[in-house]
Amino acid sequence: MENWEAWLLIALILGVIVSNIMVLKHTANFKMPQFGKPTLPKKEDGDDDTPSKPEA
């Protein structure tokens, strides 16, 4: 491997490392959606369509 090829390879590797660090810093403050079962908004009394159970 010639001398200029080694320097080119080093420059490319450093460029990839620096760009990955920049992307990590940029995306560090993004809001991510919660994974898992989605939470539904609470319904007021009488707003749902399910029949209510008679009290015993």
C-alpha positions as CSV (number, residue, x, y, z in Angstrom):
1,M,0.0,0.0,0.0
2,E,1.4,3.4,-1.0
3,N,1.7,6.2,1.4
4,W,-1.1,8.3,0.0
5,E,-3.5,5.3,0.1
6,A,-2.8,4.9,3.8
7,W,-3.5,8.6,4.5
8,L,-6.7,8.4,2.4
9,L,-7.9,5.4,4.4
10,I,-7.1,7.2,7.7
11,A,-9.0,10.3,6.5
12,L,-12.0,8.3,5.5
13,I,-12.2,6.4,8.8
14,L,-11.8,9.6,10.8
15,G,-14.6,11.2,8.6
16,V,-16.9,8.3,9.4
17,I,-16.2,8.5,13.1
18,V,-16.7,12.3,13.2
19,S,-19.9,12.2,11.2
20,N,-21.3,9.4,13.5
21,I,-20.6,11.5,16.6
22,M,-22.3,14.5,15.0
23,V,-25.4,12.5,14.2
24,L,-25.5,11.2,17.8
25,K,-25.3,14.7,19.2
26,H,-28.0,15.9,16.8
27,T,-30.4,13.1,17.6
28,A,-29.8,13.1,21.3
29,N,-32.8,15.4,22.1
30,F,-35.3,13.7,19.8
31,K,-38.6,12.6,21.4
32,M,-39.1,8.9,20.8
33,P,-42.6,7.3,20.9
34,Q,-43.2,4.8,23.8
35,F,-43.0,1.2,22.7
36,G,-45.4,-1.4,23.9
37,K,-49.2,-1.2,24.5
38,P,-50.5,2.3,23.7
39,T,-52.3,4.1,26.5
40,L,-55.8,5.3,25.6
41,P,-57.1,8.5,27.0
42,K,-59.3,8.1,30.1
43,K,-63.0,8.3,29.3
44,E,-65.5,10.3,31.4
45,D,-68.4,8.5,33.1
46,G,-71.1,7.7,30.6
47,D,-68.9,8.3,27.5
48,D,-68.1,4.7,26.8
49,D,-70.4,2.3,24.8
50,T,-70.0,-0.7,27.2
51,P,-73.0,-1.4,29.4
52,S,-72.5,-0.8,33.0
53,K,-72.8,-3.7,35.5
54,P,-75.7,-3.4,38.0
55,E,-74.6,-2.9,41.5
56,A,-75.4,-5.8,43.9
